[in-house]
Amino acid sequence: MFIRQVFYGTVRFKQLIACFTKVFYQQNSGTVLRGDVHMYSLYTYLAVIRLQELTFPQFRRLIMVKDAQKMIVFLQYLFHEETLRGPCRDQWLGIYDKEYTDGLIATLLSFMPDAAALIEELQEKVYLTKKQAETEALQFSAGAGASGASQSRTTVPAPFPLSHPRPKPMPIEQPPPPPVKGQPPPPPREGPTREEKAIEAAKQRNREQAAAKYSDPRHQPFRLKTLERPSNLQDVRTEVEEQLAKELTLQPGKPKPVPPPPTAEVRLNAAAILREDALYKKKQLEEAQMIKRYEAELRDQSEFDEWHAETVAADKAAREAEIRRRRDEMAAAQEAAIRARQQLVQENLEAGRIAKEEAKALEESLQQERHALQEANRQQRQRVIEDRQKIDEAAEKLALDKKNKAEEIRRQEAEAARKLAEEAAIEEAKRRDLIMQLRAMEKAPRQCVREFDPTEAGPHYLLDEMSLVELRERVALMKRWQQEEEDRKREDNMRRKQDRQEMLMAKAANITRIRKMAQAQAHARRHHTKVAEVEAGEKLRTRQEDQALVLYDKLESKKAAIAAEKARLVAEEKRIRFEQQQQAAGASAVEETKFRELLGGARRELIQRQQRAKQEAIVYEATNKKAYKVRMLAVKTELKAKADYISAYDQKIKELTADHQRSQAEDSLRKQSIVTTQHGSQEQQRALHESRKYVPDMHAETRTQRLLKALQAGEILAD
């Protein structure tokens, strides 16, 4: 996880790290290697961004595992106040704001005591190691000199006696040119000028002449001769417009028929195979959970689904009714808002009219104040012009004095510059003569020939000294080792690719098998659905025929019953008429009995309706409670199954993540070991190269120095 965070941080703060490494390499180009830029980038991110979170002891552990020489240069540059507040801050301000940049610099400066202690420890480690190596070399050389015939002389480095160039003289500063004095502006004049008055009078005369000319009855009414001529301009315009419209009207061609859809086989890639395999595994898990739930509850959720569909339909109807009610309320609210808006507009218009009147009065008062201010400014301007005339005279006198002084100073500076140029020319002639003499002496022929033997090592008495033949043999051996390592890595990559290909082939075969099985099941379902539809149609037709026969029988029986009822009613009517005739006197009693029976029937019907409604309400409440319990049980079961699936999925993800991190850690350790080995070999080669480089003996005088001293002393006369 830490490695992933560091990698993400280096990508996120790429610009900040790039700015620092750019300045770091510019100012330390002779002490750092370009191949270590990635290492310095990682340590820059850890020090600048994550040092407070990482703590300095942990950062010290990361520093100590690297080469001390490289880390000394990095830490001395990073934990330096002038560097941070100078080029680093300038580069970072181009990316981030000032507060954030100052916060980063303050955080680094707070760790300067710890960084100073770490730098001292690294310096002690590096320089003590160098001193020990030098001591051992001296002891070895001393022992060899004591045992041998003569003692070898060591080379002591010393700087070259190079001459420093003389700085160029500063250019003579030229005096600034005198300011340009402009002419004063002409005095303003009030009213129009003579030219403007003459132009206005000419315009007025032209207007009067034109009015007198066109007021003559001979020229009225005014007509244009061009309009009275016959013309076909309208016909030509219409023809051109029709031609242009025909050219601009799109004439679509005959469309081609739609090509048939492609029938090419879709080839699955690795991502599609893994995605479909995960989908099938998820479906298998859901089916297994469904079977497990069925075994535990001994029922399925078809009844619940049917009840749920009915409930959803009822909720949808209620929701639509609620929407209609809200739509009506919103329409009424909109009408009220429109009326309020109209009233507000009227109030705003009235307020605007009042504000315009006040603004008009204020504008009149401001106009009066403006006229008064212009008059005061005009008087002030006249006074300033009078005062400036006096100032100009004094300024001219002062400028004349300054000009005389400047000419005197310029003359003195020119004389001094001429003397300096003469002295420089004499010195340059002497130097050129001396250089020509030295070059003439150096061009004298010298004989220095030495034969080279590739099988012998140089007589420098250095560690790991070898001949050219041995060096080539070791280089060939190292190349063979690198080739073997590359072949081994290639075989590992091929093996991993082959294992992955076999896994993908197995999953693809499983997917093909599942697809064929699903295709067969779908075919069986379609066949079963068709058979069921045919059987349902046969049953429906049979049931309709049976119902038609039953309906015919019922109609016949009803007809017979109606006929019998008519006959009975006729007989009953005859009997009632006979009884009414017999009981004409008791008609009122019969009517009262009939009303009493009707009232009792209505009472009994009301009681039965109330009891039936109460029973239906009880059944409805019981059904709702049972449905709620069933629904909550189903929800709990579904949530439990979902939680189990999520926990299993998380556990699997954790295992896969741990395996991936473990493999990444092993790969990283292996790469680090390889890089460490390569860096070690590079450091050895670099140290060997540094130890073998030529360093002149600075205590002994060179031939050129001896010739120069002899020439200066006059012992040698140049040709």
C-alpha positions in Angstrom: 0.0 0.0 0.0 2.9 2.4 0.8 4.5 1.7 -2.5 1.2 2.4 -4.3 0.8 5.7 -2.4 4.3 6.8 -3.2 3.8 6.0 -6.9 0.5 7.9 -6.9 2.1 10.8 -5.1 5.0 11.1 -7.6 2.5 11.1 -10.5 0.3 13.7 -8.7 3.1 16.1 -7.8 5.0 15.5 -11.0 5.4 19.2 -11.8 6.7 20.1 -8.3 9.3 17.2 -8.4 10.3 18.1 -12.0 10.9 21.7 -11.0 13.1 20.7 -8.1 15.1 18.0 -10.0 15.7 20.5 -12.8 17.2 23.1 -10.5 19.1 20.4 -8.6 20.7 19.0 -11.7 21.6 22.4 -13.1 23.5 23.4 -9.9 25.0 19.9 -9.2 25.7 18.7 -12.7 29.3 17.6 -11.9 28.4 15.6 -8.7 25.3 13.7 -9.6 24.4 11.2 -12.4 21.5 11.6 -14.8 20.5 7.9 -14.3 19.6 8.6 -10.6 16.8 11.1 -11.5 14.1 8.6 -10.6 15.7 7.9 -7.2 16.0 11.6 -6.5 12.4 12.2 -7.6 11.1 9.6 -5.0 13.2 11.0 -2.2 12.0 14.6 -3.2 8.4 13.5 -2.9 9.0 11.8 0.5 10.9 14.8 1.9 8.7 17.6 0.6 5.2 16.1 0.8 5.3 13.1 3.2 8.0 14.0 5.8 5.7 15.0 8.6 3.5 11.9 8.1 6.6 9.6 7.7 8.6 11.1 10.6 12.3 11.9 10.3 13.6 8.5 11.9 11.7 6.5 9.2 13.1 8.9 6.5 16.6 8.4 7.9 16.2 4.6 7.5 15.3 5.1 3.9 18.3 7.4 3.4 20.8 5.0 5.0 20.0 2.2 2.6 21.3 4.2 -0.4 24.8 5.3 -1.4 26.0 7.8 1.2 27.9 10.0 -1.4 24.7 10.5 -3.4 22.6 11.2 -0.4 25.0 13.8 1.0 24.7 15.9 -2.2 20.9 15.6 -2.2 20.4 16.4 1.5 22.8 19.4 1.5 20.9 20.9 -1.4 17.4 20.1 -0.1 17.8 21.3 3.5 19.5 24.6 2.6 17.6 27.8 3.4 19.0 29.9 0.5 18.3 27.1 -2.0 14.7 26.7 -0.8 13.9 30.4 -0.6 15.7 31.1 -3.9 15.4 29.0 -7.1 13.1 26.3 -5.6 10.6 28.9 -4.4 10.7 30.7 -7.7 10.0 27.5 -9.6 7.2 26.3 -7.3 5.4 29.7 -7.4 4.8 29.2 -11.1 2.6 26.1 -10.1 1.2 26.7 -6.7 0.0 29.7 -4.7 2.2 31.6 -2.2 0.7 30.2 1.0 1.1 26.6 0.0 4.7 27.1 -1.2 5.7 28.9 1.9 4.1 26.1 4.0 6.2 23.4 2.2 9.4 25.4 2.7 8.6 26.1 6.4 8.1 22.3 6.9 11.4 21.5 5.4 13.2 24.2 7.4 11.7 22.8 10.6 13.7 19.5 10.1 17.0 21.2 9.4 18.6 20.2 12.8 17.8 16.5 12.2 19.0 16.8 8.6 22.3 18.5 9.7 23.0 15.6 12.1 22.2 13.0 9.3 24.5 14.8 6.9 27.3 14.8 9.4 26.9 11.1 10.0 26.9 10.4 6.2 30.0 12.6 5.8 31.8 10.8 8.6 30.9 7.5 7.0 32.1 8.6 3.5 35.2 10.5 4.4 36.4 8.1 7.1 36.1 5.3 4.6 38.2 7.3 2.1 40.8 8.1 4.8 41.1 4.4 5.7 41.5 3.5 2.0 44.2 6.2 1.6 46.0 5.0 4.8 46.0 1.4 3.5 47.3 2.6 0.1 50.1 4.5 1.8 51.0 1.6 4.0 51.0 -0.7 1.0 53.2 1.7 -1.0 55.5 2.2 2.0 55.9 -1.6 2.4 56.5 -2.1 -1.2 59.1 0.7 -1.2 60.9 -0.8 1.8 61.0 -4.2 0.3 61.8 -3.0 -3.3 64.8 -1.3 -4.7 63.2 2.2 -4.9 60.2 4.0 -3.4 57.3 5.1 -5.7 56.3 8.7 -5.7 52.6 9.5 -5.2 50.8 12.1 -7.1 49.3 15.0 -5.1 46.5 16.9 -6.8 46.7 20.6 -7.0 44.7 23.2 -8.9 46.0 24.5 -12.3 47.7 28.0 -12.2 45.3 29.5 -14.6 45.1 33.3 -15.1 41.9 35.0 -14.5 40.6 37.4 -17.2 40.6 41.0 -16.4 37.1 42.4 -16.1 36.0 44.7 -18.9 35.7 48.4 -18.0 32.2 49.7 -17.5 30.9 51.8 -20.4 30.8 55.5 -20.0 27.4 56.6 -19.1 26.0 59.1 -21.5 24.1 62.0 -20.1 20.4 62.1 -20.8 19.3 64.3 -23.7 17.8 67.7 -22.7 14.0 67.7 -22.4 12.1 68.9 -25.4 10.3 72.1 -24.7 7.0 72.3 -26.5 5.3 75.4 -27.8 2.5 76.7 -25.6 -1.1 76.0 -26.8 -2.9 78.9 -28.5 -5.4 80.8 -26.4 -8.9 79.5 -26.7 -11.6 81.5 -28.5 -15.2 81.6 -27.5 -17.8 81.1 -30.2 -17.4 80.1 -33.9 -14.5 81.3 -36.1 -14.7 83.4 -39.3 -14.4 80.3 -41.5 -17.2 78.5 -39.6 -19.4 81.6 -40.0 -18.7 81.9 -43.7 -19.5 78.2 -44.2 -22.8 78.5 -42.3 -23.8 81.6 -44.4 -23.0 79.7 -47.7 -25.1 76.7 -46.5 -28.0 79.1 -45.7 -27.8 80.7 -49.2 -27.8 77.2 -50.9 -30.9 76.2 -48.9 -32.7 79.4 -50.0 -31.7 78.9 -53.6 -32.9 75.3 -53.6 -36.2 76.3 -51.9 -36.8 79.1 -54.5 -36.0 76.7 -57.4 -38.3 73.9 -56.3 -41.2 76.2 -55.3 -41.7 77.3 -58.9 -45.1 75.8 -60.3 -43.3 74.8 -63.5 -41.3 72.2 -61.7 -44.3 70.7 -59.7 -45.0 67.9 -59.2 -41.5 66.5 -59.2 -41.0 63.5 -61.5 -38.1 61.3 -62.5 -37.7 60.6 -66.2 -36.2 57.2 -65.5 -39.4 56.0 -63.8 -41.5 56.9 -66.8 -39.5 54.8 -69.2 -40.7 51.2 -70.0 -38.6 48.6 -68.2 -38.6 44.8 -67.8 -36.5 44.9 -64.6 -39.1 43.1 -62.5 -39.4 40.2 -65.0 -35.6 39.8 -65.1 -35.4 39.9 -61.3 -38.1 37.2 -61.1 -36.4 35.0 -63.6 -33.0 35.3 -61.9 -34.5 34.5 -58.5 -36.3 31.4 -59.9 -33.0 30.2 -61.5 -31.1 30.8 -58.2 -33.8 29.0 -56.2 -33.6 26.1 -58.6 -29.8 25.9 -58.2 -30.0 26.1 -54.4 -32.8 23.6 -54.0 -31.4 20.2 -53.1 -32.3 17.4 -55.4 -31.7 14.2 -53.4 -30.7 11.2 -55.3 -32.3 7.8 -55.2 -31.3 6.2 -51.8 -29.6 2.9 -51.8 -31.1 0.0 -49.9 -30.0 -0.7 -46.4 -27.2 -3.3 -46.4 -27.8 -6.5 -44.5 -26.4 -6.7 -41.0 -22.9 -8.2 -40.6 -22.8 -11.9 -39.7 -19.2 -12.0 -38.6 -18.4 -13.9 -35.4 -17.6 -11.8 -32.4 -14.2 -12.7 -30.9 -13.8 -12.4 -27.2 -10.7 -10.8 -25.7 -9.3 -11.5 -22.3 -11.4 -8.7 -20.5 -14.6 -9.9 -22.1 -13.9 -13.5 -21.1 -13.2 -12.6 -17.5 -16.2 -10.3 -17.3 -18.6 -12.9 -18.7 -17.1 -15.6 -16.4 -17.7 -13.3 -13.4 -21.3 -12.7 -14.6 -22.0 -16.4 -14.8 -20.5 -17.0 -11.3 -22.7 -14.3 -9.9 -25.8 -15.9 -11.5 -24.8 -19.3 -10.1 -24.4 -17.8 -6.7 -27.9 -16.2 -6.9 -29.4 -19.5 -8.1 -27.7 -21.3 -5.2 -29.0 -18.8 -2.7 -32.5 -19.1 -4.2 -32.4 -22.9 -3.8 -31.1 -22.6 -0.3 -33.8 -20.1 0.6 -36.5 -22.4 -1.0 -35.1 -25.4 1.1 -35.3 -23.3 4.3 -38.7 -21.7 3.7 -40.4 -24.5 1.6 -42.0 -22.0 -0.7 -41.2 -19.5 -3.5 -42.2 -15.9 -3.8 -44.7 -16.1 -6.7 -47.6 -15.2 -4.4 -45.7 -12.3 -3.0 -44.8 -11.1 -6.5 -48.5 -11.3 -7.5 -49.5 -9.3 -4.4 -46.7 -6.9 -5.0 -47.8 -6.2 -8.6 -51.4 -5.5 -7.4 -50.0 -3.2 -4.7 -47.8 -1.4 -7.2 -50.8 -0.8 -9.6 -52.9 0.6 -6.7 -50.0 2.9 -5.7 -49.6 4.0 -9.3 -53.3 4.9 -9.5 -53.1 6.8 -6.2 -50.0 8.6 -7.4 -51.7 9.6 -10.7 -54.6 11.0 -8.7 -52.2 12.9 -6.5 -50.4 14.3 -9.5 -53.7 15.5 -11.0 -54.6 17.2 -7.7 -51.2 18.9 -7.5 -51.4 20.0 -11.2 -54.7 21.7 -10.4 -53.2 23.4 -7.3 -50.2 24.5 -9.3 -52.4 26.0 -12.0 -54.3 28.0 -9.3 -51.0 29.1 -7.7 -49.8 30.2 -11.2 -52.8 32.3 -11.7 -52.3 33.9 -8.3 -48.7 34.5 -9.1 -49.6 36.2 -12.4 -52.0 38.5 -10.6 -49.4 39.3 -8.0 -46.8 39.9 -10.8 -49.1 42.3 -12.6 -49.7 44.2 -9.4 -46.0 44.4 -8.7 -45.3 45.7 -12.2 -47.9 48.5 -11.7 -46.3 49.4 -8.3 -42.8 49.4 -10.0 -44.1 51.7 -12.8 -45.4 54.1 -10.3 -42.2 54.0 -8.3 -40.2 54.5 -11.5 -42.2 57.6 -12.5 -41.6 59.1 -9.1 -37.8 58.3 -9.3 -37.6 59.9 -12.8 -39.1 63.1 -11.5 -36.6 63.2 -8.6 -33.7 62.4 -11.0 -34.8 65.2 -13.3 -34.8 67.7 -10.4 -31.4 66.4 -9.3 -30.0 66.7 -12.8 -31.1 70.3 -13.0 -29.4 71.1 -9.7 -26.2 69.3 -10.9 -26.2 71.2 -14.2 -26.2 74.5 -12.3 -23.4 73.3 -10.0 -21.4 72.2 -13.1 -21.7 75.6 -14.8 -20.5 77.3 -11.6 -17.5 74.8 -11.4 -16.6 75.5 -15.0 -16.5 79.2 -14.4 -14.3 78.7 -11.3 -11.9 76.4 -13.3 -11.6 78.9 -16.1 -10.5 81.6 -13.7 -8.1 79.2 -12.0 -6.6 78.3 -15.4 -6.0 81.9 -16.3 -4.1 82.4 -13.0 -2.0 79.2 -13.6 -1.0 80.4 -17.1 0.2 83.7 -15.7 2.3 81.8 -13.0 3.8 79.4 -15.6 5.3 82.3 -17.6 7.5 83.2 -14.6 8.5 79.5 -14.0 9.7 79.1 -17.6 12.2 81.9 -17.3 13.7 80.4 -14.2 13.8 76.9 -15.7 15.7 78.2 -18.8 18.3 79.8 -16.7 18.8 76.6 -14.5 19.0 74.4 -17.7 21.7 76.7 -19.1 23.8 76.3 -15.9 23.4 72.5 -15.9 24.4 72.3 -19.6 27.7 74.1 -18.9 28.5 71.8 -16.0 27.7 68.7 -18.0 30.0 69.7 -20.8 32.9 70.2 -18.4 32.3 66.8 -16.8 32.0 65.1 -20.2 35.4 66.7 -21.3 37.1 65.4 -18.1 35.7 61.8 -18.6 36.8 61.7 -22.2 40.4 62.7 -21.2 40.4 59.9 -18.5 39.1 57.3 -21.0 41.7 58.2 -23.6 44.5 57.7 -21.0 43.1 54.4 -19.9 42.9 53.2 -23.6 46.5 54.1 -24.2 47.7 52.2 -21.1 45.5 49.2 -22.1 47.0 49.2 -25.6 50.6 49.2 -24.2 49.7 46.3 -21.8 48.1 44.3 -24.6 51.1 44.7 -26.9 53.4 43.4 -24.1 51.1 40.4 -23.4 50.9 39.6 -27.2 54.6 39.7 -27.5 55.1 37.3 -24.5 52.5 34.9 -25.9 54.1 34.8 -29.3 57.5 33.9 -27.6 55.9 31.1 -25.6 54.2 29.6 -28.7 57.4 29.7 -30.6 59.2 27.7 -27.9 56.3 25.2 -27.6 56.4 24.5 -31.3 59.9 23.1 -31.0 59.8 19.3 -32.0 59.8 16.7 -29.1 60.3 13.0 -29.3 58.0 11.0 -27.0 57.2 7.5 -28.3 56.0 4.6 -26.2 54.9 1.2 -27.4 51.6 -0.3 -26.1 51.3 -3.9 -25.0 47.6 -5.1 -24.6 48.6 -8.1 -22.5 50.3 -6.1 -19.8 48.8 -3.9 -17.1 49.9 -0.3 -16.6 52.7 0.1 -13.9 50.5 2.3 -11.7 50.3 -0.1 -8.7 46.5 0.3 -8.4 43.9 -2.0 -7.1 42.2 -4.3 -9.6 44.6 -3.2 -12.3 44.3 -5.4 -15.4 45.4 -5.5 -19.0 43.3 -4.7 -22.1 43.0 -8.4 -23.0 41.7 -9.2 -19.5 39.3 -6.3 -19.6 37.8 -7.5 -22.9 37.5 -11.0 -21.5 35.6 -9.7 -18.4 33.4 -7.6 -20.6 32.5 -10.6 -22.7 31.8 -12.6 -19.5 29.5 -9.9 -18.2 27.7 -9.7 -21.5 27.1 -13.5 -21.4 25.8 -13.3 -17.9 23.4 -10.5 -18.9 22.2 -12.5 -22.0 21.5 -15.5 -19.7 19.6 -13.3 -17.3 17.6 -11.9 -20.2 16.8 -15.4 -21.5 15.7 -16.5 -18.0 13.3 -13.5 -17.8 12.0 -14.2 -21.3 11.3 -17.9 -20.3 9.5 -16.7 -17.2 7.4 -14.3 -19.1 6.5 -16.9 -21.7 5.5 -19.4 -19.0 3.3 -16.8 -17.3 1.7 -15.9 -20.7 1.1 -19.6 -21.4 -0.6 -20.1 -18.0 -2.8 -17.1 -18.5 -3.7 -18.3 -22.0 -4.6 -21.8 -20.7 -6.8 -20.2 -18.0 -8.5 -18.0 -20.6 -9.0 -21.0 -22.9 -10.6 -22.9 -20.0 -12.9 -20.0 -19.1 -13.8 -19.6 -22.8 -14.7 -23.3 -23.1 -16.8 -23.0 -20.0 -18.6 -19.9 -21.4 -19.2 -21.8 -24.7 -20.6 -24.8 -22.7 -22.9 -22.5 -20.7 -24.0 -20.7 -23.8 -24.9 -23.9 -25.5 -26.8 -25.1 -22.4 -28.6 -21.7 -22.2 -29.5 -21.9 -25.9 -30.9 -25.4 -25.4 -32.9 -24.3 -22.4 -34.2 -21.3 -24.2 -35.2 -23.5 -27.1 -37.0 -25.9 -24.7 -38.7 -22.9 -23.0 -39.9 -21.6 -26.3 -41.2 -25.0 -27.3 -42.9 -25.4 -23.9 -44.4 -22.0 -24.2 -45.8 -22.7 -27.7 -47.3 -26.0 -26.5 -48.8 -24.3 -23.4 -50.3 -21.6 -25.6 -51.8 -24.2 -27.9 -53.2 -26.2 -24.9 -54.5 -23.0 -23.3 -56.2 -22.1 -26.6 -57.8 -25.5 -26.8 -59.0 -25.3 -23.2 -60.3 -21.8 -23.8 -62.2 -22.9 -26.9 -63.6 -25.9 -25.1 -64.6 -23.8 -22.1 -66.3 -21.2 -24.4 -68.2 -24.0 -26.1 -69.3 -25.4 -22.8 -70.3 -22.0 -21.5 -72.3 -21.3 -24.7 -74.2 -24.6 -24.2 -74.8 -23.7 -20.5 -75.9 -20.2 -21.5 -78.3 -21.6 -24.1 -79.8 -23.9 -21.5 -80.1 -21.1 -19.0 -81.8 -18.9 -21.6 -84.2 -21.6 -22.4 -84.9 -22.2 -18.8 -85.3 -18.5 -18.2 -87.8 -18.3 -21.1 -89.8 -21.1 -19.6 -89.6 -19.5 -16.2 -90.7 -16.2 -17.6 -93.6 -17.8 -19.3 -94.6 -19.6 -16.2 -94.2 -16.4 -14.1 -96.4 -14.5 -16.6 -99.1 -17.2 -16.2 -98.7 -17.1 -12.5 -98.9 -13.3 -12.4 -102.1 -13.4 -14.5 -103.7 -15.9 -12.2 -102.4 -14.0 -9.1 -103.8 -10.8 -10.6 -107.2 -12.4 -11.0 -107.0 -13.7 -7.5 -106.0 -10.3 -6.1 -108.8 -8.5 -7.9 -111.2 -11.0 -6.5 -109.9 -10.6 -3.0 -109.9 -6.9 -3.3 -113.4 -7.0 -4.3 -114.1 -9.2 -1.3 -112.0 -7.1 1.1 -112.6 -3.6 -0.1 -113.5 -2.5 3.4 -110.0 -3.6 4.8 -107.8 -1.7 2.3 -106.3 0.7 4.9 -105.3 -2.2 7.2 -103.6 -4.0 4.3 -101.6 -0.8 3.4 -100.4 -0.4 7.0 -99.2 -4.0 7.1 -97.3 -3.6 3.9 -95.5 -0.5 5.1 -94.5 -2.2 8.3 -93.0 -5.1 6.4 -91.0 -2.8 4.2 -89.6 -0.9 7.2 -88.5 -4.1 8.8 -86.8 -5.3 5.6 -84.9 -2.1 5.3 -83.7 -2.3 8.9 -82.6 -5.9 8.5 -80.7 -5.0 5.3 -78.9 -2.1 7.0 -77.8 -4.3 9.9 -76.5 -7.0 7.5 -74.6 -4.3 5.5 -72.9 -3.0 8.6 -71.9 -6.5 9.7 -70.6 -7.3 6.3 -68.5 -4.1 6.1 -67.1 -4.7 9.6 -66.1 -8.3 8.6 -64.5 -7.0 5.4 -62.5 -4.4 7.4 -61.2 -7.1 9.8 -60.2 -9.3 7.0 -58.5 -6.4 5.2 -56.5 -5.5 8.3 -55.4 -9.1 8.9 -54.4 -9.4 5.2 -52.3 -6.2 5.5 -50.5 -7.4 8.6 -49.8 -10.8 7.0 -48.6 -9.1 3.8 -46.3 -6.7 5.8 -44.8 -9.6 7.7 -44.2 -11.6 4.5 -42.7 -8.5 2.9 -40.4 -7.7 5.8 -39.3 -11.4 6.0 -38.5 -11.3 2.3 -36.5 -8.0 2.7 -34.6 -9.4 5.6 -33.8 -12.6 3.8 -32.6 -10.6 0.7 -30.5 -8.2 2.9 -28.9 -11.2 4.6 -28.1 -12.9 1.3 -26.7 -9.6 0.0 -24.6 -9.1 3.1 -23.3 -12.7 2.8 -22.4 -12.1 -0.8 -20.7 -8.8 -0.1 -18.7 -10.3 2.8 -17.6 -13.2 0.6 -16.8 -10.9 -2.3 -14.8 -8.6 0.1 -12.9 -11.6 1.5 -12.1 -12.8 -2.0 -11.0 -9.3 -3.0 -8.8 -9.1 0.1 -7.2 -12.4 -0.7 -6.6 -11.4 -4.3 -5.2 -8.0 -3.2 -2.9 -9.7 -0.7 -1.7 -12.1 -3.4 -1.2 -9.3 -5.8 0.7 -7.2 -3.2 2.8 -10.2 -2.3 3.7 -10.8 -5.9 4.4 -7.1 -6.4 6.6 -7.0 -3.3 8.6 -10.1 -4.5 8.9 -8.5 -7.9 10.0 -5.2 -6.4 12.5 -6.9 -4.1 13.9 -8.9 -7.0 14.2 -5.7 -9.1 15.7 -3.8 -6.2 18.3 -6.5 -5.8 19.1 -6.4 -9.5 19.3 -2.6 -9.5 21.5 -2.7 -6.4 23.8 -5.2 -8.0 24.0 -3.1 -11.2 24.6 0.1 -9.2 27.3 -1.6 -7.1 29.0 -2.7 -10.3 28.7 0.7 -11.8 30.0 2.3 -8.6 33.0 -0.1 -8.7 33.7 0.7 -12.3 33.3 4.4 -11.6 35.6 4.3 -8.6 38.1 2.3 -10.6 38.0 4.9 -13.4 38.3 7.8 -10.9 41.3 6.1 -9.3 43.0 5.6 -12.7 42.5 9.0 -14.1 45.5 11.2 -14.8 46.3 13.8 -12.1 49.4 16.0 -12.7 52.0 16.6 -10.1 51.2 20.1 -8.9 54.3 20.5 -6.9 56.6 20.1 -9.9 57.0 22.9 -12.4 56.0 22.2 -16.0 58.2 22.9 -19.0 56.1 25.9 -20.0 56.3 27.4 -16.5 60.1 27.0 -16.5 60.4 28.6 -20.0 58.2 31.5 -18.9 60.3 32.2 -15.8 63.5 32.0 -17.8 62.1 34.4 -20.4 61.1 36.9 -17.7 64.5 36.6 -16.0 66.2 37.4 -19.4 68.1 34.2 -19.5 66.6 33.3 -23.0 66.4 35.7 -25.9 63.4 35.1 -28.2 63.9 35.1 -31.9 
